[in-house]
Amino acid sequence: MINIYTQVSLGEGWLHRYGGKLPIFACVLGFTETGLIPGISAAGLTPEDRQYTACADAEFLYYGAEYYPKYPLPPLTSGASPVLISRAVVANLHIPVYLFNAGLLHIPPVPLIDLGGMAARCLSQGAAMDIATVKQLLTEGLRWGSQLSCDAGNSYLILSECVVGGTTTALAILTGLGIDAVGKVNSSHAVCNHQQKWDLVQTGLAKAKISSLVDPLELVAAVGDPMQVVVAGMAIAASRKCGVLLGGGTQMLAVYALIQAIAHTYSLSWKPAEIVIGTTRWVAEDPTGATIDLAQSFSKNSIPPLLGTKLSFANSRYSQLQAYERGFVKEGVGAGAACIAASLGENWQQNQLLEAIEAEMEQLSSNQKTQPETKKSSV
């Protein structure tokens, strides 16, 4: 149930080390005003909806479908939130979940670890965050990565994200670090909006006057989002003691590039062999992106191992899940990594994954029929 797309021997070694083990699941929530630009993301129909996507995903990940949320999952053009996938795995396998606020507009009513960050301005301004905030977030990421790695023992951490508009900030970070990412990133749209993303990135990098020798923290402050530097710090510190599965596609490729740049610039020790990226096949094999090519665009000695779950919704009884097979949604909230963890730790196959996810879908659909009118939301 797990494909290895790049660095096969490293990926096989990582899977062998952590086979039969279950992880700790951490999700870093953040916000960028980039996500409010009309058409930039499909993770919520309108800019107003997208203000609350991270809040809704956090509530669902933590409490599940039986809970009546303050922030219901937002309506989508097509499909269902990938948090359904992540929740199905962590709930059934009793995987501990940690939620981190790296910088949100609104605070969801869940147990949340506040890292003292702030929501980012649109990357097109070239001044997304203050450098002091970025440094604070790196410090917190390093601290929590070290702490969680102690809790993980001889197992591993899943480090996931929820940032609407995050594939666009990822494109900015990758480009700023000298990686050829144009036309290769993914999106929640069925057909990636490459030109819109690239126009924003070019504007932001030009305003920030980014050079090829830029300090990586200054780059994040100029055109990044608050999640990126937190997860980079967590991964650097955690890799010294345990395995790390970066849960996501384009966004985690950007984080991986940041890990390399931050560790080099600030002389921080880390163990590259302990870090892999895990996503869905909908991302890895997206015909409107080029995820594998993007991973291979890193310098020869620093290509990240890219893994993907083989999960399919082709035979799902829910049209919202079938939409993934048509390119909608694809990934988010560590969905791919969660499925990899289920297959790696408990040998879950296609039928077990689909059954667990559809059970969440069934409960959610049932609850929405009985919720007060003000609470209702389409999935």
Helices and strands as residue ranges (DSSP letters): E 2-6, H 8-18, E 24-30, G 33-36, H 47-50, H 53-63, H 83-92, E 97-103, E 113-114, G 123-125, H 131-152, E 156-162, H 166-176, H 194-208, H 216-223, H 226-238, E 243-247, H 250-265, G 272-274, E 275-280, H 281-284, H 291-295, G 300-302, E 306-309, H 319-322, G 323-326, H 335-346, H 350-370, G 373-375
